[in-house]
Amino acid sequence: MIIKSAVFISSNTRTDKLMAPTLPEYAFIGRSNVGKSSLINMLVQKKGLAKTSQTPGKTQLINHFLINDNWYIVDLPGYGYAKTSRSTRGEWDKFIRFYLRNRESLQCVFTLIDSRLEPQKIDVDFCAWLGEHGIPFVIVYTKCDKQSEHKTLQNASKFKKALLGYFEEVPQEFFTSSEKSSGREDILGFIDDINKRFVTPPQPPTITPNELT
């Protein structure tokens, strides 16, 4: 897939304010500081489209980016950052999970995992929740250039083993490096295949002012 355009469209904290679900959407989510913004920028080859920060937990909104005028990347808030208040985390959790469960045009959730780490319970639990609710997702290992390939595969194998406690079969995996652009073609090819089969969900009927009286 060739990326011809990538444009920021909107930020929301309310799912009822989102645009109509007429185009396929792909949500990107992971623990805070997993390298989500850098990965999105690498995929579209547009530095600064998704805002990166040295402060974990900075993304607090549902951000939509329109790609090639026909599909969306959705940048979701990171989870698991301890310095945010419990009430704030609760609100984020509530609207993120509502979006994931109810967005008709959501095609897949790209769950980002830091390849340098042993399996983290919060990541495993989130994947289990996605599976429990029948939400399609794949695993994206980030920062694979920061260590040896052997160590990356070792950690991925441990994470896969942890997931097999909940799944009969582990979802598809991608290995990426934002600095080296590795994994880019694989992810874009995966998205392109789904886009070709996308069918616009039925839209609610438009109600005119006269019909409200």
N, C-alpha and C positions, 0 to 999 in steps of 0.2 A: 504493500500500500504506500502510495506517495501522499505525504501531507502537504496540501496546497495552502491551507489556511487554518488558523487556530485562534479563536477570539473569545475573550471573557464575555459572558452573557449576563450572569446575575449571581448574587449572594442572598441566601435566605436562611431564616431560622424557623420558618413556618412552611410546612409541606403544601398547605393549601394555597400558597402564593406562587408555587412553581408554574412554569409554562405548561401548556397542554402536552401530554405524553405522546407526541406524534412521531418522535425520532428515537432510535435506539440509544440507550444510556449505559455507560460502564462506570461503576463506582470504584474508587480507589480509597482504601482505608488500611490503617495499621496502627500499631502503638506509636505514641508521640516520638518524634525524632528518628523514625525508621527510614527517612529519605524519600518520602512520598512526593513532595513538591519537585525535588530534583529529578525523580523518575518521570513525572508528567512532563516536565520541560524537555527532558531528553527524548521522550517519545515523539513529541511534536516538533522538536528541534527549534524551540523558541525560548531563549533564555529569558527568565523573568515572568513568563506567563502565569505560572503558579508561584506565589510568593514563598520564598524560602526564608527561614529564620533560625538563628541560633537559640531561640527561646522555644523549648518544647511546648506543645499545646497551643501554639499561636493561632492555628486555623480553628475557628469556632463556628463556621458557617457551612452550609451546603453550597459549594461553588460549582457553577456550570460553565463549561468551556465548549463552544461549538466547533467541531472539527470538520473541515471540508464541506461545511454547510449541510451535512446530512447525518451526523451523529454527535453524541456528547460524551466528554469525559467529565465525571462528577467527583470533585475533590471533597471528601468528607473529613470531619474533625478526627484527629487522632484520639485513641483511647488509652487510658492507663497512666496519665500523668498525675502524679500524686500531689503536686503543689496547687492544683485547682481545687476549689472548695467542693465539698461533697454535694451540696445543692446544685452547683453548676454542672458537675459531672452527671448528676441525675437528669438534669434537663437535656444535656447533650445526648445522653444515652437514650432518652425517651424519644426525641425527634429523629435521631439517626435510625433507630430500630423501626420506627413507624415508616420512615421513608423506605427502608430496605424491604419491609414486608408488604408495602402497599403501592409502590410505584409501578404502574402497569408496563412502562417502557423499559424498565431496568432489565438488562440482558444478563449481566454477570457482575459479580463483585470480585475485584482484584485485591486479595488479602495479602498485604505486604509483611514479610517476615525478615528480620535482620539476620543475615546468613552467618554472622559472627557469633551468635549466641546459641546456647543450649535451648531446648524447647522451653518456652515461657508459658505458664499456666493460663495467663490472660489471653494469649493467642490461641491456644488449644481450645479454651472455653468458647471464644468467639466463633471459631470455625464450627464447633459442635452446635452452637446456637443457629448458625446459618443452615447447617444440615437438618436440624430439628424442624426448621420452618420451610424447608424445601427451597431455599434460595440458592441458585447456581453460583458457584464461586471457584476460583482457581488460586493457587499459591504463587506468590512472586517473592523470590529471595533477593534481597537488596544488598548492595555493598560487597558483591562477590570479589571485587578486585582488592579488597583490604586484607586478604589472607590467601593461603594456598588453596588450590582447587580441592585437594584432599580434605582439608578442614571443612570447606563449604559442603562437600558431599557427605561428610561425616555428620555434620549438624542437621543437614536435610534428611538424612536417613533416620536420625533420632526423632525429628519432628514427624516424619511419616509414621514411625512406629507409634508415637503418641496419638496420632489421628486415627490409627487403626483400632484404637480402643472405642471409637465412636462410629467409624465407617467401615463398610466391607471393602471399599475401594477408595484410595486416596485421589482427590481431584488432580487435574493437570498441574504441573509445576513449571515455572520459568525461573531462570537464573540470570540476574541482571547486574550491570554496573552502570550507573549514571555517567561516570567520568569517561568510561570507554565505550559507551553506547551498546554494550553487549546485551542481548536479549530483545533488542528493539524490534527487529524484523519478525521474530517469533510472535511477540505480543500483537503487533499490528496485523500480522497475517491471521492470527486467531480471531481478532475483532472483525477483520474483513470478511471472513467466512460466515460469521454470525450475521453481519449486516446484510449479506446477500439473501438470507432466509427471513429477515425481519418482516413482520406483518403489523401494520399500525393497529393498536388496540381500538376497539369501538369507543367512540367519543360520546359523552352525554349530549342529549339534544340541547340546542340553543334556545333559551327562553327569552321571548321578546317582552318588553314592558307591558304590552296589552294582555299577555297571558298571565301576568302576575295579579291583575285586577279581578 
